[in-house]
Amino acid sequence: MTSEEDWTYYVYGHVDPETGELVYIGKGKHGRAWDVTRARGQHKEHQEWMIALTKKGYIPSDWVVIYDTGLTEKAAFEVETKRLHSNGTTRFNRQGGERNHRAKLTDEQ
């Protein structure tokens, strides 16, 4: 049996409001998709990109797109992976091959 908290994940994208380019696909819960201040691990460029947008007068809702909601973490990961596979390389997602435990794509892709 799962709790309501288990179903709070969503899959989102960050789309450049100036070019329309999809630059990131991720999964999260609560306010992760909109959080400009959240450290983004090895992708400091992603956080810098969001901060630069805010300095230009954009707000997170200008670049955040929610694709799927009400997911378990496992389901969100599966949806995120499928979206990455269908969209190909994005500017800020890790694509280091399947031997990289953080990679979203396989070596073949």
KANORWO-V372194 format. One record per residue. N is the residue number from 1. SS is DSSP state (H for helix, E for strand, C for the rest). PHI is phi in radians with two decimals (NA if undefined). OMEGA is omega as a letter, one per 20 degrees, with the letter a starting at -180 (* if undefined). Layout:
n: <N:N>
ss: <SS:SS>
phi: <PHI:PHI>
omega: <OMEGA:OMEGA>
//
This chain:
n: <1:2:3:4:5:6:7:8:9:10:11:12:13:14:15:16:17:18:19:20:21:22:23:24:25:26:27:28:29:30:31:32:33:34:35:36:37:38:39:40:41:42:43:44:45:46:47:48:49:50:51:52:53:54:55:56:57:58:59:60:61:62:63:64:65:66:67:68:69:70:71:72:73:74:75:76:77:78:79:80:81:82:83:84:85:86:87:88:89:90:91:92:93:94:95:96:97:98:99:100:101:102:103:104:105:106:107:108:109>
ss: <C:C:C:H:H:H:H:C:E:E:E:E:E:E:E:C:C:C:C:C:C:E:E:E:E:E:E:E:E:C:C:H:H:H:C:C:C:C:C:C:C:C:C:H:H:H:H:H:H:H:H:H:H:H:H:C:C:C:C:H:H:H:C:E:E:E:E:E:E:E:E:C:H:H:H:H:H:H:H:H:H:H:H:H:H:H:H:C:C:C:C:C:C:C:C:C:C:C:C:C:C:C:C:C:C:C:C:C:C>
phi: <NA:-1.93:-1.56:-1.03:-1.04:-1.16:-1.88:-1.69:-1.43:-2.51:-2.02:-2.41:-2.26:-1.93:-2.05:-1.08:-1.22:-1.63:-2.05:1.42:-1.26:-1.33:-1.87:-2.80:-2.21:-2.60:-2.10:-2.91:-2.56:1.03:-1.80:-0.92:-1.07:-1.76:-1.39:-1.31:-1.50:-1.14:-1.09:-1.93:1.02:-1.42:-1.96:-1.06:-1.05:-1.13:-1.10:-1.08:-1.08:-1.14:-1.10:-1.08:-1.10:-1.15:-1.17:-1.46:1.81:-1.36:-2.07:-0.87:-1.14:-1.33:-2.16:-1.60:-2.16:-1.67:-1.64:-2.47:-2.29:1.18:-1.83:-1.32:-1.07:-1.09:-1.12:-1.10:-1.08:-1.13:-1.15:-1.02:-1.06:-1.09:-1.13:-1.12:-1.13:-1.40:-1.71:1.31:-1.17:-2.00:-1.06:-1.99:-1.41:-1.34:-2.36:-1.78:1.65:-1.21:-1.31:-1.42:-1.10:-1.68:-1.21:-1.75:-1.96:-1.52:-0.99:-1.09:-1.38>
omega: <a:r:r:r:a:a:a:a:r:r:a:r:r:a:r:a:a:a:a:a:r:a:a:r:a:r:r:r:a:a:a:a:a:a:a:a:a:r:a:r:a:a:r:r:r:r:r:r:r:r:r:r:a:r:r:r:r:r:a:a:r:a:a:r:r:a:a:a:r:a:r:r:a:r:r:r:r:r:r:a:r:r:r:r:a:a:a:a:r:a:a:r:r:r:a:a:a:r:r:a:r:a:r:a:r:r:a:a:*>
//
